[in-house]
Amino acid sequence: MKQLHDKGSVKMTSAGWTIDAVELGLLPDIPVEHIYYQDTSGRTLNMPLIMYVLRSGGRTVIVDTGGPADEEKILRMTPFGYVVPESNRIDNVLDRIGVNPADVDLVINTHLHWDHCSNNNVFANAEIVLQEKELAYAHAPCEAHMPAYGFHADEAPIFSLAEDRIRTVDGSCELAPGLGVVPLPGHSPGSQGVRVDTVAGTFVITGDCVDTYRNFDESLPSGRFSDLDAYKASLAFLRETGWTPLPSHDPKVLEKGQFGQ
């Protein structure tokens, strides 16, 4: 099998980042076969949309920016619908946690599905970093994956709102002291994780490689993937690193809320 990851290429540092996890809406009653591969139990789960806010010194970095709050766009994005209470609208969330979006100079998207990048344009002064393979695929996904990337007949995909500020990377790289990205393909061709070094250890924001802690604990892919073998390899890589995972849609992340302090 082709080598997908190289831990040796990821430079480790001791920078003291802190991590806040905030909710930007809720996907209610999602059938578990979408979350856990081959789960036919018929159960449903509620899945929050989570944005991560990283701080070190005077710098703030955002990881994933959630979905739109406009009701008409919500109905077009997913057959299950989702809920964005006033308190979870991104402008109110940023105000509550003391972040001026104009001061954010870096946004990292784990991938370009609509529920992870729809508010990139809020951060008007930020460079947006993602994997080269993800942007290439997002421009020409297979028909089954087009809704996930926000394609609709009468408008451009939502990631295009801030595409002029995207910088792509190819594989693992450092973005700042104690902050890097690693490829985690499988859920989508260019999915990536964000490695964050803190005084409490190293965390990895997993994107949809790990929807919930159960996916990580059981090395269990979700039911939504572009390449199942690559997905399994990404999960195996995460377990080998010893880093603490921060899933993309687990309510337990929000219950704790802060990491790395």
Beta strands, then each sheet from edge to edge (+ up, - down):
strand 1: 18-31
strand 2: 44-56
strand 3: 59-63
strand 4: 106-108
strand 5: 127-131
strand 6: 166-169
strand 7: 173-176
strand 8: 179-183
strand 9: 192-198
strand 10: 201-205
strand 11: 244-246
strand 12: 258-259
sheet 1: 6+ 5+ 4+ 3+ 2- 1+ 12-
sheet 2: 7+ 8- 9+ 10- 11-
end
